[in-house]
Amino acid sequence: MYMAHTCIRVEDLEASLDFYEKAFGFKETRRKDFPDDDFTLVYLALPGDDYELELTYNYGHSAYRLGDGYGHIAIASDDLEGLHEKQKKAGIPIGELSALPGEAPHYYFVTDPDGYKIEVIRSKK
């Protein structure tokens, strides 16, 4: 078995595509348009990674309420500080480098256009 993808629903497909490309370098791997049913699915992946992020765009739907059960998805980076600085310069909404109690800073959070949180963690490789 393996993890295939994570789906998030987005209000503005183009804004979300721009964000994930600019913030992390995600590339569109495939797209499925269902105009008769008023929705589009766009799958994104990081270069060299098979795991996908599915953006579901329901035509004409307003902003989604995230609820209190969603936490975050996580992306690992070999250059945590470099990516943090790059995203800060690009104006991407990011938090400060953080740590669990008694540990060195090893993560921060980014917020996408729909309010979804993405934890960026130091790669363990």
Secondary structure as a PSIPRED ss2 file (coil, helix, strand):
# PSIPRED VFORMAT (PSIPRED V4.0)

   1 M C   1.000  0.000  0.000
   2 Y C   1.000  0.000  0.000
   3 M C   1.000  0.000  0.000
   4 A C   1.000  0.000  0.000
   5 H E   0.000  0.000  1.000
   6 T E   0.000  0.000  1.000
   7 C E   0.000  0.000  1.000
   8 I E   0.000  0.000  1.000
   9 R E   0.000  0.000  1.000
  10 V E   0.000  0.000  1.000
  11 E C   1.000  0.000  0.000
  12 D C   1.000  0.000  0.000
  13 L H   0.000  1.000  0.000
  14 E H   0.000  1.000  0.000
  15 A H   0.000  1.000  0.000
  16 S H   0.000  1.000  0.000
  17 L H   0.000  1.000  0.000
  18 D H   0.000  1.000  0.000
  19 F H   0.000  1.000  0.000
  20 Y H   0.000  1.000  0.000
  21 E H   0.000  1.000  0.000
  22 K H   0.000  1.000  0.000
  23 A H   0.000  1.000  0.000
  24 F H   0.000  1.000  0.000
  25 G C   1.000  0.000  0.000
  26 F C   1.000  0.000  0.000
  27 K E   0.000  0.000  1.000
  28 E E   0.000  0.000  1.000
  29 T E   0.000  0.000  1.000
  30 R E   0.000  0.000  1.000
  31 R E   0.000  0.000  1.000
  32 K E   0.000  0.000  1.000
  33 D E   0.000  0.000  1.000
  34 F E   0.000  0.000  1.000
  35 P H   0.000  1.000  0.000
  36 D H   0.000  1.000  0.000
  37 D H   0.000  1.000  0.000
  38 D C   1.000  0.000  0.000
  39 F E   0.000  0.000  1.000
  40 T E   0.000  0.000  1.000
  41 L E   0.000  0.000  1.000
  42 V E   0.000  0.000  1.000
  43 Y E   0.000  0.000  1.000
  44 L E   0.000  0.000  1.000
  45 A E   0.000  0.000  1.000
  46 L C   1.000  0.000  0.000
  47 P C   1.000  0.000  0.000
  48 G C   1.000  0.000  0.000
  49 D C   1.000  0.000  0.000
  50 D C   1.000  0.000  0.000
  51 Y C   1.000  0.000  0.000
  52 E E   0.000  0.000  1.000
  53 L E   0.000  0.000  1.000
  54 E E   0.000  0.000  1.000
  55 L E   0.000  0.000  1.000
  56 T E   0.000  0.000  1.000
  57 Y E   0.000  0.000  1.000
  58 N E   0.000  0.000  1.000
  59 Y C   1.000  0.000  0.000
  60 G C   1.000  0.000  0.000
  61 H C   1.000  0.000  0.000
  62 S C   1.000  0.000  0.000
  63 A C   1.000  0.000  0.000
  64 Y C   1.000  0.000  0.000
  65 R C   1.000  0.000  0.000
  66 L C   1.000  0.000  0.000
  67 G C   1.000  0.000  0.000
  68 D C   1.000  0.000  0.000
  69 G C   1.000  0.000  0.000
  70 Y C   1.000  0.000  0.000
  71 G C   1.000  0.000  0.000
  72 H C   1.000  0.000  0.000
  73 I E   0.000  0.000  1.000
  74 A E   0.000  0.000  1.000
  75 I E   0.000  0.000  1.000
  76 A E   0.000  0.000  1.000
  77 S E   0.000  0.000  1.000
  78 D C   1.000  0.000  0.000
  79 D C   1.000  0.000  0.000
  80 L H   0.000  1.000  0.000
  81 E H   0.000  1.000  0.000
  82 G H   0.000  1.000  0.000
  83 L H   0.000  1.000  0.000
  84 H H   0.000  1.000  0.000
  85 E H   0.000  1.000  0.000
  86 K H   0.000  1.000  0.000
  87 Q H   0.000  1.000  0.000
  88 K H   0.000  1.000  0.000
  89 K H   0.000  1.000  0.000
  90 A C   1.000  0.000  0.000
  91 G C   1.000  0.000  0.000
  92 I C   1.000  0.000  0.000
  93 P C   1.000  0.000  0.000
  94 I E   0.000  0.000  1.000
  95 G C   1.000  0.000  0.000
  96 E C   1.000  0.000  0.000
  97 L C   1.000  0.000  0.000
  98 S E   0.000  0.000  1.000
  99 A C   1.000  0.000  0.000
 100 L C   1.000  0.000  0.000
 101 P C   1.000  0.000  0.000
 102 G C   1.000  0.000  0.000
 103 E C   1.000  0.000  0.000
 104 A C   1.000  0.000  0.000
 105 P C   1.000  0.000  0.000
 106 H C   1.000  0.000  0.000
 107 Y E   0.000  0.000  1.000
 108 Y E   0.000  0.000  1.000
 109 F E   0.000  0.000  1.000
 110 V E   0.000  0.000  1.000
 111 T E   0.000  0.000  1.000
 112 D C   1.000  0.000  0.000
 113 P C   1.000  0.000  0.000
 114 D C   1.000  0.000  0.000
 115 G C   1.000  0.000  0.000
 116 Y C   1.000  0.000  0.000
 117 K E   0.000  0.000  1.000
 118 I E   0.000  0.000  1.000
 119 E E   0.000  0.000  1.000
 120 V E   0.000  0.000  1.000
 121 I E   0.000  0.000  1.000
 122 R E   0.000  0.000  1.000
 123 S C   1.000  0.000  0.000
 124 K C   1.000  0.000  0.000
 125 K C   1.000  0.000  0.000
